[in-house]
Amino acid sequence: MNILIIEDEELAVRKLQKTLQSIDIETEVVGATGSISGSVEWLKQHPAPDLILMDIELADGQSFEIFNRIQVSAPVIFTTSYDEYALKAFKVNSVDYLLKPVQKDELEAALNKFRNLRQLTKPVEQPGIHDLVKELKHAFGQKEYRKRFLVKHNQKLVSVELKDIAYFFSDDKLNFFKTYDDKKYIIDYTLDELEEMVSPSDYFRINRGFLIAPKSIDQIHDYFGNRLKLLLKPTIDKESLVSREKVSTFKQWMGK
């Protein structure tokens, strides 16, 4: 079985490849793309794979956009970090979805479902796939992101607009953010929680300790260990490095 993986996290790609091999050694990953544009180009230049494993959230947007740019003839199994109620619509016919991190037994069950359907009809049909994609685009489009944060400052509560925040960071087990006018505020959310509260097009998690906006980046330098070193504005006396596994996705995010 030939499989195309559409996923913007290199670590997740490697894990999927390893899991697929452990399920069936005859499975071949014929390609791996990490963006909407890259996926469209791959599909234009290669024969259709037997199956596509497609992450919904990519570095340059939601993968639903791929269906707007090209006719996708291969069956699709979607993966997502979001347990949205609307995703239950995928549990029909040849369409399926998996929650990330993808578990071996769930992936194996989805592949078995695909094989059974393929035996019944060749090629596998996906009735209503475009209607389902349309429904999910609407559902995911309704996701609400924070527009402001209420924080304590000098014994007062201050409302800070998200557009004024340059970056969030962790320091000595506490979490903070800095505004573009170089004001620092403590915040009661973890970076994991904050990452879910802000749009992925507006902020990027470069490592465990930083969540940054593109306008906060003053300079980008190569750094040892295949990492990148960022100089942020306003300045901060804390090293801000793009972790090795996120470099590729970060470059796509900055270039869109």
JOLIN-V533335 format. One record per residue. N is the residue number from 1. RES is the residue in three letters. SS is DSSP state (@ for helix, = for strand, . for the rest). OMEGA is omega in degrees with one decimal (none if undefined). Layout:
n: <N,N>
res: <RES,RES>
ss: <SS,SS>
omega: <OMEGA,OMEGA>
This chain:
n: <1,2,3,4,5,6,7,8,9,10,11,12,13,14,15,16,17,18,19,20,21,22,23,24,25,26,27,28,29,30,31,32,33,34,35,36,37,38,39,40,41,42,43,44,45,46,47,48,49,50,51,52,53,54,55,56,57,58,59,60,61,62,63,64,65,66,67,68,69,70,71,72,73,74,75,76,77,78,79,80,81,82,83,84,85,86,87,88,89,90,91,92,93,94,95,96,97,98,99,100,101,102,103,104,105,106,107,108,109,110,111,112,113,114,115,116,117,118,119,120,121,122,123,124,125,126,127,128,129,130,131,132,133,134,135,136,137,138,139,140,141,142,143,144,145,146,147,148,149,150,151,152,153,154,155,156,157,158,159,160,161,162,163,164,165,166,167,168,169,170,171,172,173,174,175,176,177,178,179,180,181,182,183,184,185,186,187,188,189,190,191,192,193,194,195,196,197,198,199,200,201,202,203,204,205,206,207,208,209,210,211,212,213,214,215,216,217,218,219,220,221,222,223,224,225,226,227,228,229,230,231,232,233,234,235,236,237,238,239,240,241,242,243,244,245,246,247,248,249,250,251,252,253,254,255,256>
res: <MET,ASN,ILE,LEU,ILE,ILE,GLU,ASP,GLU,GLU,LEU,ALA,VAL,ARG,LYS,LEU,GLN,LYS,THR,LEU,GLN,SER,ILE,ASP,ILE,GLU,THR,GLU,VAL,VAL,GLY,ALA,THR,GLY,SER,ILE,SER,GLY,SER,VAL,GLU,TRP,LEU,LYS,GLN,HIS,PRO,ALA,PRO,ASP,LEU,ILE,LEU,MET,ASP,ILE,GLU,LEU,ALA,ASP,GLY,GLN,SER,PHE,GLU,ILE,PHE,ASN,ARG,ILE,GLN,VAL,SER,ALA,PRO,VAL,ILE,PHE,THR,THR,SER,TYR,ASP,GLU,TYR,ALA,LEU,LYS,ALA,PHE,LYS,VAL,ASN,SER,VAL,ASP,TYR,LEU,LEU,LYS,PRO,VAL,GLN,LYS,ASP,GLU,LEU,GLU,ALA,ALA,LEU,ASN,LYS,PHE,ARG,ASN,LEU,ARG,GLN,LEU,THR,LYS,PRO,VAL,GLU,GLN,PRO,GLY,ILE,HIS,ASP,LEU,VAL,LYS,GLU,LEU,LYS,HIS,ALA,PHE,GLY,GLN,LYS,GLU,TYR,ARG,LYS,ARG,PHE,LEU,VAL,LYS,HIS,ASN,GLN,LYS,LEU,VAL,SER,VAL,GLU,LEU,LYS,ASP,ILE,ALA,TYR,PHE,PHE,SER,ASP,ASP,LYS,LEU,ASN,PHE,PHE,LYS,THR,TYR,ASP,ASP,LYS,LYS,TYR,ILE,ILE,ASP,TYR,THR,LEU,ASP,GLU,LEU,GLU,GLU,MET,VAL,SER,PRO,SER,ASP,TYR,PHE,ARG,ILE,ASN,ARG,GLY,PHE,LEU,ILE,ALA,PRO,LYS,SER,ILE,ASP,GLN,ILE,HIS,ASP,TYR,PHE,GLY,ASN,ARG,LEU,LYS,LEU,LEU,LEU,LYS,PRO,THR,ILE,ASP,LYS,GLU,SER,LEU,VAL,SER,ARG,GLU,LYS,VAL,SER,THR,PHE,LYS,GLN,TRP,MET,GLY,LYS>
ss: <.,=,=,=,=,=,.,.,.,@,@,@,@,@,@,@,@,@,@,@,@,@,@,.,.,.,.,=,=,=,=,=,=,.,.,@,@,@,@,@,@,@,@,@,@,.,.,.,.,.,=,=,=,=,=,.,=,=,.,.,=,=,.,@,@,@,@,@,@,.,.,.,.,.,=,=,=,=,=,=,.,.,.,.,@,@,@,@,@,@,.,=,.,.,=,=,=,=,=,.,.,.,.,@,@,@,@,@,@,@,@,@,@,@,@,@,@,@,@,@,.,.,.,.,.,.,.,.,@,@,@,@,@,@,@,@,@,@,@,@,@,.,.,.,.,.,.,=,=,=,=,=,=,.,.,=,=,=,=,=,=,@,@,@,=,=,=,=,=,=,=,.,.,=,=,=,=,=,=,.,.,.,.,=,=,=,=,.,.,.,@,@,@,@,@,@,@,.,.,.,.,.,.,=,=,=,=,.,.,=,=,=,.,@,@,@,=,=,=,=,=,=,=,.,.,.,=,=,=,=,=,=,.,.,.,.,.,.,.,=,=,=,.,@,@,@,@,@,@,@,@,@,@,@,@,.>
omega: <178.6,-175.0,171.2,176.8,174.7,-171.2,-174.8,177.1,-176.4,179.8,178.9,177.4,-178.7,179.7,178.4,178.7,-179.2,-179.9,178.8,178.9,-179.8,178.3,-177.2,-176.5,178.9,176.0,179.9,174.0,-174.1,178.8,176.1,179.9,-174.2,-177.7,177.5,-177.5,179.6,179.2,178.7,179.1,-179.9,-178.3,177.2,-170.8,-176.1,173.3,-179.3,176.7,176.2,-174.5,176.0,168.9,-168.2,173.4,-178.9,-177.6,177.7,-175.6,-176.6,175.6,179.5,-173.7,175.8,-178.7,178.5,-178.1,177.6,-173.6,-176.2,175.4,179.9,-176.1,-177.9,172.9,-175.3,166.1,-178.0,171.8,-178.1,175.2,-173.6,179.9,-177.8,-178.6,-175.6,-177.2,178.3,177.6,-178.8,-178.4,177.5,174.7,-174.7,-177.3,-179.1,173.7,179.9,175.6,177.8,-3.0,-175.5,179.6,-175.9,-175.8,179.0,177.3,179.8,178.5,179.3,178.6,177.6,176.9,179.1,-179.5,-179.7,179.0,-179.5,178.3,-178.8,-178.5,178.4,-7.3,179.2,177.7,176.2,-179.0,174.7,-176.7,-177.7,175.1,178.8,178.1,178.7,179.4,-178.9,176.0,179.4,-178.6,-178.9,179.1,-179.9,-179.0,-177.7,175.1,-179.4,177.3,-179.4,176.8,175.8,-174.9,177.3,178.1,179.4,177.4,179.1,171.4,-176.4,175.8,-177.6,179.1,-179.6,-178.4,179.8,-176.8,-178.9,179.8,172.9,179.0,177.0,178.9,177.3,175.9,174.3,-179.2,-174.8,163.3,175.5,176.3,-177.1,176.8,171.4,172.5,-175.9,-179.0,172.8,-177.3,-171.8,178.2,173.2,177.6,175.7,179.1,-179.7,-179.6,178.3,-175.1,-176.0,-178.5,178.9,175.7,-176.6,-178.3,-178.5,178.3,-175.4,177.5,-177.2,-172.5,-176.6,171.8,-166.2,172.4,-177.7,-178.8,-179.4,-175.9,178.9,-179.7,176.3,-179.2,171.2,-177.6,-175.1,-176.5,-179.8,177.4,175.4,176.2,-179.3,169.3,-173.2,172.5,-2.0,-176.0,179.8,-177.5,179.6,-175.7,-179.6,-176.7,171.6,-177.5,-173.0,-176.0,-178.6,-175.9,-177.5,179.9,178.4,179.7,176.8,179.6,-179.6,-174.8,-175.4,none>
